[in-house]
């Protein structure tokens, strides 16, 4: 490995902060998401992650001493969240999962809640 300093994902601008503050963009983002879903064609930039190598310890000469961390675009996370919430609402409204099933419910601790 070369001695080039690796960029940390935590030093990048906080896109989620700005997305929350710029509420005037919500209508436009929703229209873009609707178009993407209707066309059933997802652009490559939406799903392309950026991988950072984080050193596990001081021995940076050995490639085994790095942990890869991949950051997905904020827009991908946003659309996945919207789809997930709508699916969960549909599942709840239609009573498709028994109330005892806790493993995939939002806010559930899985098997810890089942005890």
LINPEBEL-V429394 format. One record per backbone hydrogen bond with DSSP energy under -1.0 kcal/mol. CO is the residue of the C=O (numbers start at 1). NH is the residue of the N-H. E is the energy in kcal/mol with one decimal. If there is no record, write none. Layout:
co=CO nh=NH e=E
co=CO nh=NH e=E
This chain:
co=8 nh=11 e=-1.5
co=13 nh=15 e=-1.4
co=14 nh=18 e=-1.4
co=15 nh=19 e=-2.6
co=16 nh=20 e=-2.1
co=17 nh=21 e=-1.6
co=18 nh=22 e=-2.3
co=21 nh=23 e=-1.6
co=22 nh=25 e=-1.9
co=23 nh=26 e=-1.3
co=25 nh=29 e=-2.7
co=26 nh=30 e=-2.7
co=27 nh=31 e=-1.8
co=28 nh=32 e=-2.1
co=29 nh=33 e=-2.7
co=30 nh=34 e=-2.6
co=31 nh=35 e=-2.1
co=32 nh=36 e=-2.4
co=33 nh=37 e=-2.5
co=34 nh=38 e=-2.7
co=35 nh=39 e=-2.4
co=36 nh=41 e=-1.2
co=43 nh=46 e=-1.3
co=44 nh=47 e=-1.0
co=50 nh=71 e=-2.8
co=52 nh=69 e=-2.7
co=54 nh=67 e=-2.8
co=58 nh=60 e=-1.7
co=62 nh=65 e=-2.0
co=63 nh=66 e=-1.1
co=65 nh=56 e=-3.5
co=67 nh=54 e=-2.7
co=69 nh=52 e=-3.1
co=71 nh=50 e=-2.3
co=73 nh=77 e=-1.9
co=74 nh=78 e=-2.4
co=75 nh=79 e=-2.5
co=76 nh=80 e=-2.5
co=77 nh=81 e=-2.0
co=78 nh=82 e=-2.3
co=79 nh=83 e=-2.4
co=80 nh=84 e=-2.4
co=81 nh=85 e=-2.5
co=82 nh=86 e=-2.1
co=83 nh=87 e=-2.5
co=84 nh=88 e=-2.6
co=85 nh=89 e=-2.3
co=86 nh=90 e=-2.2
co=87 nh=91 e=-2.7
co=88 nh=92 e=-2.6
co=89 nh=93 e=-3.1
co=90 nh=94 e=-2.4
co=91 nh=96 e=-2.3
co=98 nh=101 e=-1.6
co=102 nh=105 e=-1.3
co=105 nh=108 e=-1.9
co=109 nh=112 e=-1.6
co=110 nh=113 e=-1.1
